[in-house]
Amino acid sequence: MAALHRDSMLRFGNHAMESRLILGTGKFRSFEEMRACHEASGTQMVTVAIRRAHPGVSGAGNILDWIDRDRIQLLPNTSGCYTAEEAVLTARLARELFDTTLLKLEVIGDPGTLYPDGEATLEAAGLLVKEGFTVLPYCSDDPVLCRKLEDVGCAAVMPLAAPIGSGLGVRNPYNIAIIREQVSVPLILDAGVGTASDCTLAMELGVDGLMVNTAVAGAKKPVEMARAMCLATEAGCLAYGAGRIAKKLHASASSPIEGVIFS
């Protein structure tokens, strides 16, 4: 079972960061807004869809020019892949383009729900780990699959909280709690966060971090939401470490009556 205490740093292989909030780079109204949200969130890692980035090419239309690479680590993402073979090829391209072994592995199984293909994800993860990648796989909230992904050498597991972009929050906290018990690698909740309270509740379940995109980019005031997500994630992390009181059916006096003098 995973220990209650968390390391002060969130670690993936040889990579470490203080922030436990990973942000995306898609769906923002402008690159300026995206950059402002990254700053407000305090994130130190952002995902970049490999097919949207153009390393070595400068200009207002290049998303990489709007990311503070001195402060923020890129996490290339194989989004849009539907087979293990396609994901592996895309990952190899990302390593060449970005000179990093870090990888968010996505193999989609259904274009309607964007649910991941568990079998293909496991197959691709095993191949990529053998090639030296630091693999962070997007997966379903299946404890057995998450354990298998750890067994093949993934540096973290990233189960969904709810369908991508749905904003429904954590739909199955019991599965997340079971995954927390059964894996020792970092547990990053990916997809489904809708607002700041979702971040707090997720962190209180014992996850090590959160991956958020749509909830920030689609908010009425994205920069304010990014800041809220930052504070909520920190609050949930502190609360989990502090250890909540047990729930009770009946009231329990906050001031003990022992030693009280009655007239």
N, C-alpha and C positions, 0 to 999 in steps of 0.2 A: 504494500500500500504506500502511496506517495506520502511523504512527510508533510506535516502542517506548515513547517517553516519553509519559506521561500528564500532562495538566493537573492541577494540585493540586485543582481543583474539577471536579465533574461538572456539565455545562452543557446545558440544553435551551432553545434560543432565548435569551430574556433572563433565564432562571432559572438559578441556580447553587446548588450545595450541596456540603458537604465529605463527607458520608456517601455511600457507593456502594451502600447497601442500602435498597431500597424495600420497605416492608411493606404487607400488606393489612389489612383491617379485618373480614373475614368469618371465620366458623367458630370464633371464640373462645367460651369457656364463659360469659364475662361481659364487660361493658364495662370493669370494673375490671382484669381480667386483660389485656385488649387494651391498655389504657393502660400497664400495667406493662411489657408486652412492647415497646411503642414506646419507652419510656424506656430499657429494658435494651439495646435494639438500637442506640441512637444514631441511628436513622433521622431524616431531615429531610423525608421525603415518604411519604405513605400514599395508597393507592388507596381510593376510596369509590364503591361502586355507586350510581349516581344515583338509582335507584328505592328505595334504602334510606335515603337522607338526607332530612331535612326542615328546611331552613334557615328560621330565623325562629321555629321552634317549640322551646320549651325543655321539659325534663322528663327523667326518668330513662330513658325509652325512646328518646331522640334520640341517635344515635351521635355526632353532631357535638359534643355537649356533653362528650364524653369524649376529644376530640382537642385537644392543646395547639396551638392555631392560631398562637400567638406563635413557636413553634419549628418546627412541622411544616407543610409545604405540602401542600394537598389536591391529589390527582390524580384528578379525576372519571373514571369508568370506564363505558363503554357496555355493560357485561356484560348478557347476555340478549338482545342484538340478533342477528337472523338475516338481515337484508337491509341493503344500503347505505343505503336510504332511511330505515329505522328508526334506524340508527346516527346519521345526520346529524340527524334530528329530536331524538334524545336528546341529542346533543352541544350543539345550540342551547339546549335546556332547561338543560343543565348550566352553560352560559355565563351564562344569566340568573340562575340560582339561586346560583351560587358566585362570580360576578364574576371569572372567570378564563378564559383561553384555553387553559390546559393541558388536555390530554385524552389518556387512554389509550383508544385505539380498539380495540374488539373487535367483530368480526362472525363469529359462529360458523357453521360450515358443516355440522356434524354433531352432533346432541344426545347421541349415545352416547359419542363420543370427545372431544367439545368441541374438536375441531380447528377452526382458523380457516378461513374461506372466503377464499382468497387474492385472487380476482378482485373480490369484493365489498369486501374491505378496501382494495384499491388504488383502487377507484372512490370509496369514501367518503373516503379520505385525500386524494385529489386535490381533491375538492369542499371539504373542510373547511380545507385549507391555503389555498385561494383566499379563504375567508371569514375568514382571519386566525387560525385555531387553531394552537396549538403541538401537533402530532400525534405521539403515541408509539404506533405500531401493534403490537398482538400479532399475530404471524404464525408461519408454519411456518419451519423452518430451511432455507429455500430461498435460496441465494445470489442467484439471478436476481431473485426477488421482492423480496428486501431491497434490492437495487440499484435496482429500479424504485420502491420506496417512498421511497428517498432522492431519486431523480430528480424525483418529484412534490413534494418539499419537506418531507418528514417530518423532525422534529427529532431523531429517534432511530429505531432499529428494535429490536423486542422479540421475537426468535424464541424458540420454546419449546425447553427442554432435553429434555423428555419430556411426556407428556400431563398436563394440569392435575390436581393432587392425587395423582399417581401415586407421587411420591417416588423415582423411578427414577434420578435424577441425569442427567448429560449422556450421552444415548444415542448421539449422533453428533458426537463432538468434531471430526471432520474437516470437517464442514459448518460448524461454528461457526468454525473456523480460517479457512476460505475466506471466510466472511462478513466476518471481521475484516480480511482482506486487501482486500476489495472495497468496503467502505463507509467513509466518513470521518466520518459522524455517530456519536454514541454508540451502542454496542451493549450492550443490556441483556438479559440472559438471563432469560426469563420462563417460569415453570411447570416443574415436575418435580423441583425441589430437594428432597432428603429429609433431609439432615443437614449438619453444618458442613463436613465434608470436601468435599462437593459444591460448596460456595461457593468453597473454596480452589482446587480443580481448575478450576472455571469461570474464575475470575479469572486463573489462570495461562495460560489459553488466550488471554488478551488482551481479554476483555470489559471493558466500562467499569463495569458495575454489575449488580446482581441484583434481581429482584422475587421476594419470598418471602411466602407466606401459610400454606398448609396445613402445611408442615413445622414452623412455629412453633406455630400454633394447635392442631394435633393432637398435639403432643409430650406426653409424660407430665408434663413440667415445662416449660411454655411459656416462662416468664421466663428460665430457665437456657438454653434452646435459643436464645432471641433474643440473649442475650449471646454464646453460642458462634458464632452466625451472624455477629455483628458482628466478632469477633476473627478468624474464619476468612476473611472477606471482606478485611479489612485485610491479613492475612498473604499471601493470594494476590496481592493488588495489589502488595505490596512485592516478592514473589518474582518476579513477572513483570517488574517494572522493574529488578530486580537482574540478571536474565539467568542462567538455569540453565546448568550445564555440559553439554557434549555427552555423549550416551550412548555408551558404548564396550563392545565385546564382551569385552575383556580388562581385567585389573587395571592400574591406573596408580598407582605409588607416591606417597604423599602427601609423602614427604621425598625429594628428589633425592639421588642417590648421587655426583654430581660433586663432587670435592674431598674426599671422605671418605677418611681414612687407614686403610688395611687393615694389619693386623699380618702 
